[in-house]
């Protein structure tokens, strides 16, 4: 028990209480940041769920393929300039965390064969008008601003 008549003991107790309060405030901030992260993950999952509903997915691994292709097309459409394979792969990994680089490269090649993206050299990719139409249905490449 602290003797509050002793000024040093009272000051020490106050210091410890302030430290405890500061520690709790740090924990609260950390928890609030975690909550924000979970909320963002929930929103992202909901958006991905809507995307999968709009596309005919027949095989089990098709969901991942659809999400990866969508990620590539959205990234290329948003930046409006060529992007490197590594950069696109990192973005796609945020959507499908278990994505292997070889699988991703195969996906890019198949997207190229379907005319959704084109290789502009040195591992750089660019979206095509048909790819843009998939990202923004009903919008032609001429009506988009550069």
N, C-alpha and C positions, 0 to 999 in steps of 0.2 A: 504494500500500500504506500502511496506517495504522500509525503508530508507536504502539504501545500504552503505551510509556513516557511519552508525552505525555498527561497527564490530560485536557486540553481536546480533543484529537483523539479519545480514547477516549469521552469524554462525547458528542461530536458524532456519532460512529458509532452509539452506543447510541440516541441520539435519533432518528436516521434509521431505524434498524431498528424502533423502536417505532412510528414514523409509518407505515412500510410494513405492519406487522402490523395497525394500526388501519384502514388503507385496505382491506386484504384482508378484515377482519372486516365492514366496511360492504358490500363486494361480496358476501360470503357471505350476509348478511342480505337484500340485494336479490334474490339468486338464490333464496333460500328463499321469499321473498314471491311471486316469479314462479311458482315450482313450485306453491305453494298456489293461486294464481289458475288455473293450468292444470288442477290437479286439480278445482277447482270447476267449470270449464268442461266438463271431461270428464264429471263427474257430471250436470251439467245436460243435456249432449248425450245421455247414456244415458237420462235420464228422458224427454226429448222423443222419442227413438227409440221408447220403449215406448208413448208416447201415440199416435204415428203408426201403430204396428202395430195398435192397438185400433180405429182409425177407418178406414172405407173411404175411401181416398184414390185418386181416379181421374185427376185432372188434375195437371199439374206444379205449378201454383201452389196446389194444395189443401193441400200440406204446410204452407206458410206460413200459410194461412188457419186451419188447425186449430190451429197453435201460437199464433197471435194470439188466437183465440177462447178457447182454454184459459187463456191468460195473463189475459185479461179476467175470465173466470169465477172463476179461482182468486183473483185480487186482490180481487174484490168479495166472494167467500165468506169470505176470511180477515179482511177488515176489518169486514164485517158492517154497513157504513154506506155511504151514497152516496159515489161518487168522481167527480171531474171528468174530462172528456175528456182534458185535457193530462196528468194524472197516469197515467191508464190507458195513454195513448199512450207515455209514457216507459217504463213497465213493459214494454209489448209490444216496444218497440225493443230492450230487453235480450235478448229472445228471438229476434227477427227484425231484425237490424241494418239491413237495407235497406228497411224498412217506410216508406212515404210516408204523410204525415198524411192526405191525401185518401183513400187506400186504407183507412186505419184507420177513418176516419169512415164510409165505406161499409160496412165490416165491422160496426161498431156498429149501424148502421141495419138491416142484415140480421138481426143477432142480435135486435134489438128486434122486427122483423117475425115472427121465429120464436118469440117469447115467452120468450127466455132472459134478457133484461134489459128494464128499463123506464126511461124518462126521467123524472126527478123534478124537472125544471126547471133552467134556467141551466146547461146543459151537464153536469149531474150524472146519474149512472147508478146503478141498483141492480139486484141480481140477483133473479130470480123463483124461486119454488119449483121450476119445471122446470129452471132453470139450476143450482140447488143440487143437484138430483138427478143432473145430468150430472157435476158436480164430485165428488160423493160418492154413487155409485150405491147404491141401496137405502136411502138415508137420506131420510126425509121431512122436510119443513120444520118439522113440528110437533115432531119428536124432537130437533131441533137447539136448543141453548141460544142465547139472544139475544146 
